[in-house]
Amino acid sequence: MTPSETTGSSGRRLETDPESFEAWGMNARCSAPVFRPGTVDELRDALRAAGDAGTAAGLRGAGCSYGDASLTTDGCIVDFRRWNHILSFDKQSGILVAEPGVTIEQVWREALPHGWWPPVVPGTMFPTLGGCLAMNIHGKNNFQAGTIGRHVRSFDLMLADGTVETCSEDTNQALFRAAIGGFGMLGAFTRIELQLKRVHSGDLEVQAHSCANLGEMVAHFEEQSESCDYLVGWVDAFGGGRGLVHQASYPKRGAVANPAETLEPSHQDLPPRFFGIIPRSWIWWGLWCFFHKPGMRLVNALKYRLGRSHAGRSPYHQSLVGFSFLLDYVPRWKYAYKPGAFIQYQTFVPKESAVATFEAQLQLCKEHGIVPFLGVLKKHLPDPFLMTHAVDGYSLALDLPLPRGGRERLWRLAHAMDDVVIGAGGRFYLAKDSTLTPEGFQAAYPPENLARFLELKRELDPERLFQTDLSRRLLTPPE
Ligand SMILES: Cc1cc2nc3c(=O)[nH]c(=O)nc-3n(C[C@H](O)[C@H](O)[C@H](O)COP(=O)(O)OP(=O)(O)OC[C@H]3O[C@@H](n4cnc5c(N)ncnc54)[C@H](O)[C@@H]3O)c2cc1C
């Protein structure tokens, strides 16, 4: 898009040149003029400029959503990364107040030395708090701690008309529960107040366990979920669903010899070199050599065998950062998919039907000739948020490479899996989504929740200022 094309339907031109934006999975992109507000007034001006030009505004944090959730073709992007100050942090109560562009990394670096940790974190530390609330993220502790929304004390939300509403469980509860998980459709978070989690050590006590199949893995989760704080299963899709579970607990007070030291960022920071020799930033090159079906079959098999031989040994200590953000250990690991790209397909299925549904998904992958390079199992809790993805059950996240020669085959596979998941009463996670159809989206959510959400959208944003490529894909034509 050239500058002259950054003109909205009103014919007025936005005074900002287009830039390119990419989905995290490198599977979609857009070119759009961009605003980078750093204050409430600057955000209001940006929204007004977009509105006056008759163009849509797509909100964007760090762009860590795998699909098109923070892309806006034929619109403008409001990028929050510059608006990134921690406004206050109370070391006694663990309450942190932050601007929307503050990242999970900033939060733990500020809080951990004082014995506090973000209550819910995704698998990477780079997302912004605004983006995390908009998707209501979950962590490996979802079965204990719920989604991040449960730990939000309050937030300010700028609506499409520029007014700012303060919301909490006690004030504006309906909007509180709809904007969290509302994928940036109802307004923009401008201030977030979060209750952090008290920790006495910067380490976790971790134990590994191997499982021959998904049924065993779910049974193990059920057995262990009362007695640990984190649970995550790595699934070898080439091996039919066998895998490894890592469970972790906060050590009891006194169990770690030098807890104060472990709370320091220097203890948490991932070492710059792998095995003390290879710079971490080079590792993706090595991975790249294996990022094809036979290579990944081998990598998965080796990982399983190695993991199995270590499984069941005594618990070991691992830093909170090392356990939580393992993927950050390999910078730019996604480049191993280049020159291709990938999607992540994550489904949430009620406990009773989880194993059968996930097995059916893996079978469909096999039949379509696209085997996931990575599979991750987590356990979840329902929550009160209007558009929540969480169910009383399990999720399976599958990293699927885009086949050479076109995406159609992968999209066909995803739609075949959608049917199985919807049939089992399951849901999807919009932060990862690239493939869902409006029909699939409607079928996956309770009709009353979706109706209420669309009603709020019409009420608060009648001109549909807030749009993304994801919202256009899923809310059109029903909206
Ligand atoms: C390696 C990796 C691992 C991940 N692991 C997990 C995981 O374990 N659990 C999990 O839940 N997620 C996980 N994610 C997904 C990630 O946490 C979410 O996509 C999150 O929303 C990204 O935040 P962001 O700041 O990058 O937002 P973006 O991706 O830029 O945007 C996400 C959404 O937020 C909206 N938005 C952004 N800023 C605002 C704002 N200020 N106000 C209102 N809306 C806004 C956007 O419009 C968009 O709809 C992972 C992602 C990666 C790349």
The ligand as a Tripos MOL2 file, in Angstrom:
@<TRIPOS>MOLECULE
LIG
   53    58     1     0     0
SMALL
NO_CHARGES

@<TRIPOS>ATOM
      1 C1          5.6400  -18.7440   21.5560 C.3       1 LIG1
      2 C2          4.2610  -18.3780   22.0320 C.ar      1 LIG1
      3 C3          3.7040  -19.0670   23.0920 C.ar      1 LIG1
      4 C4          2.4230  -18.7310   23.5400 C.ar      1 LIG1
      5 N1          1.8990  -19.4110   24.5980 N.ar      1 LIG1
      6 C5          0.6720  -19.1060   25.0600 C.ar      1 LIG1
      7 C6          0.1200  -19.7610   26.1930 C.ar      1 LIG1
      8 O1          0.7410  -20.6390   26.7890 O.2       1 LIG1
      9 N2         -1.1090  -19.3740   26.6200 N.ar      1 LIG1
     10 C7         -1.8210  -18.3930   25.9960 C.ar      1 LIG1
     11 O2         -2.9260  -18.0880   26.4440 O.2       1 LIG1
     12 N3         -1.3320  -17.7540   24.9140 N.ar      1 LIG1
     13 C8         -0.1130  -18.0940   24.4380 C.ar      1 LIG1
     14 N4          0.4040  -17.4230   23.3530 N.ar      1 LIG1
     15 C9         -0.4420  -16.4310   22.6830 C.3       1 LIG1
     16 C10        -0.2710  -15.0210   23.2580 C.3       1 LIG1
     17 O3         -0.1830  -15.0460   24.6520 O.3       1 LIG1
     18 C11        -1.5050  -14.1970   22.8800 C.3       1 LIG1
     19 O4         -1.6470  -14.1760   21.4870 O.3       1 LIG1
     20 C12        -1.4550  -12.7560   23.3900 C.3       1 LIG1
     21 O5         -2.6890  -12.1590   23.1340 O.3       1 LIG1
     22 C13        -0.3440  -11.9770   22.7030 C.3       1 LIG1
     23 O6         -0.2770  -10.6640   23.2260 O.3       1 LIG1
     24 P1          0.2810   -9.4770   22.3080 P.3       1 LIG1
     25 O7          0.6390   -8.3510   23.1900 O.co2     1 LIG1
     26 O8          1.3220   -9.9980   21.4170 O.co2     1 LIG1
     27 O9         -1.0350   -9.1010   21.5040 O.3       1 LIG1
     28 P2         -1.3410   -9.1650   19.9350 P.3       1 LIG1
     29 O10        -1.0780  -10.5360   19.4500 O.co2     1 LIG1
     30 O11        -0.7010   -8.0450   19.2420 O.co2     1 LIG1
     31 O12        -2.9140   -8.9260   19.9930 O.3       1 LIG1
     32 C14        -3.7630   -9.8770   20.5690 C.3       1 LIG1
     33 C15        -5.1740   -9.3180   20.6790 C.3       1 LIG1
     34 O13        -5.1860   -8.2690   21.6160 O.3       1 LIG1
     35 C16        -5.7960   -7.1040   21.0750 C.3       1 LIG1
     36 N5         -5.1390   -5.9860   21.7590 N.ar      1 LIG1
     37 C17        -3.8230   -5.6960   21.7910 C.ar      1 LIG1
     38 N6         -3.5980   -4.6410   22.5900 N.ar      1 LIG1
     39 C18        -4.7990   -4.2580   23.0830 C.ar      1 LIG1
     40 C19        -5.2320   -3.2300   23.9680 C.ar      1 LIG1
     41 N7         -4.3920   -2.3670   24.5340 N.pl3     1 LIG1
     42 N8         -6.5580   -3.1470   24.2420 N.ar      1 LIG1
     43 C20        -7.4550   -4.0110   23.7070 C.ar      1 LIG1
     44 N9         -7.0930   -4.9970   22.8620 N.ar      1 LIG1
     45 C21        -5.7850   -5.1180   22.5590 C.ar      1 LIG1
     46 C22        -5.5450   -7.2280   19.5840 C.3       1 LIG1
     47 O14        -6.4980   -6.5120   18.8310 O.3       1 LIG1
     48 C23        -5.6890   -8.7250   19.3770 C.3       1 LIG1
     49 O15        -7.0460   -9.0770   19.2410 O.3       1 LIG1
     50 C24         1.6830  -17.7080   22.8960 C.ar      1 LIG1
     51 C25         2.2530  -17.0140   21.8290 C.ar      1 LIG1
     52 C26         3.5330  -17.3390   21.4030 C.ar      1 LIG1
     53 C27         4.1280  -16.5790   20.2600 C.3       1 LIG1
@<TRIPOS>BOND
     1     1     2 1
     2     2     3 ar
     3     2    52 ar
     4     3     4 ar
     5     4     5 ar
     6     4    50 ar
     7     5     6 ar
     8     6     7 ar
     9     6    13 1
    10     7     8 2
    11     7     9 ar
    12     9    10 ar
    13    10    11 2
    14    10    12 ar
    15    12    13 ar
    16    13    14 ar
    17    14    15 1
    18    14    50 ar
    19    15    16 1
    20    16    17 1
    21    16    18 1
    22    18    19 1
    23    18    20 1
    24    20    21 1
    25    20    22 1
    26    22    23 1
    27    23    24 1
    28    24    25 2
    29    24    26 1
    30    24    27 1
    31    27    28 1
    32    28    29 2
    33    28    30 1
    34    28    31 1
    35    31    32 1
    36    32    33 1
    37    33    34 1
    38    33    48 1
    39    34    35 1
    40    35    36 1
    41    35    46 1
    42    36    37 ar
    43    36    45 ar
    44    37    38 ar
    45    38    39 ar
    46    39    40 ar
    47    39    45 ar
    48    40    41 1
    49    40    42 ar
    50    42    43 ar
    51    43    44 ar
    52    44    45 ar
    53    46    47 1
    54    46    48 1
    55    48    49 1
    56    50    51 ar
    57    51    52 ar
    58    52    53 1
@<TRIPOS>SUBSTRUCTURE
     1 LIG1         1 GROUP 0 **** ****
